[in-house]
Amino acid sequence: MRATDIHEFQQAARQGTRRGATTNRHSTTAEAACPRCSGRLLYDGDKLSCLACGHEQASPVRLLRNPGDLLDALPSLQADLIGHTDSLGARPESGSPGNLELRGASEAEAAALDYARLYAHQCLTSAGHALIALARGLEPPAPEYGTWSIARSILDASSLVSWLLEPNLPRRERASRALAAQLADLDDESSFLAALLAERPGRTDADGFTDLQASIRVRRQELLSLRAEFGAQQAVPAPAERAPLLHAEFDRLMCSSLGSGRPWALLIATTIHADRLADRVRSILETQVQLSAIWYGRAVWTYASWMSRESLPELQSSLERGYDSLGLPDEAETRFWRRPRSVRQRARAAS
């Protein structure tokens, strides 16, 4: 690995070019090098043919849609998936895992479970907005470092949904997690208000913020009492500790390193992904788009699975179409919704 590799990557990103492919945003053709004469191969939607010697590619190579189409597909997927979550309403459907948990819950547990749903939905909304921002931020010429922070925020929000609504949790455990999320949120709000008041000394509108801070302290004490009643000292795991829920331990490290502007991270990332494509700039763009879509898709599936009955055909169809539009592999590991789902332990959820 050479320092010049970084320079070449930066030059290609600034110019908005990609080796071996057309630069027209809306073009549907892709080009590559002929293995026989090194001439230009043109993809006509069915096969690759060399414009110089007529050679046809015997085994199809992996071709990607142009960057414009790929980036346009990301907000479309987000709109489709968030539409499914919104259509489920504010209460779990009859017979769903969430409904079974609520049926046997105490008043305090029911309030906590309702917050878990509300907070998870808000995380999906936030992550969805970040998906749109990622697509816009990756418009050529894409910045080398900046968009990785957006991708990491999508992962962090998605992993929080997965942690709150993880399948087959005992009801009391889920309620404890929801309390932990509420306490963490109140602490953040209190710190925010304290900083705000420090910046606005003597302002006439400060009284309202002071009253709000007092009400937060009261609510926090109530939640601490509930947590003692539940008998659990649960805390929200750090984002890096939640990443394994989405099989994204390495991916989060990569996003954090690149988001911090580390040149060695950029060089290594382009190197490990260069075997997928001759065009490293395109490869890095595709990596951010596809990983973010996978994290978001899993989080939406977790939410919908808790809120609805076992059959989720409409969401499955949306995921299939969306993943196809992003060029994601047609395999069981990536298309997780195809795998047989474990039988939920209803007695455990209702205990």
Secondary structure, 3 states (H helix, E strand, C coil): CCHHHHHHHHHHHHHCCCCCCCCCCCCCCCEEECCCCCCEEEECCCCEEECCCCCECCCCCCCCCCHHHHHHHHHHHHHHHHHHHHHCCCCCCCCCHHHHHHHCCCHHHHHHHHHHHHHHHHHHHHHHHHHHHHHHHCCCCCCCCCHHHHHHHHHHHHHHHHHHCCCCCCHHHHHHHHHHHHHHHHHHHHHHHHHHHHHCCCCCCHHHHHHHHHHHHHHHHHHHHHHHHHCCCCCCCCHHHHHHHHCCHHHHHHHHHHHCCCHHHHHHHHHHHCCCCCCHHHHHHHHHHHHHHHHHHHHHHHHHHHHCCCCCHHHHHHHHHHHHHCCCCCCCCCCHHHCCCCCCCHHHHHC
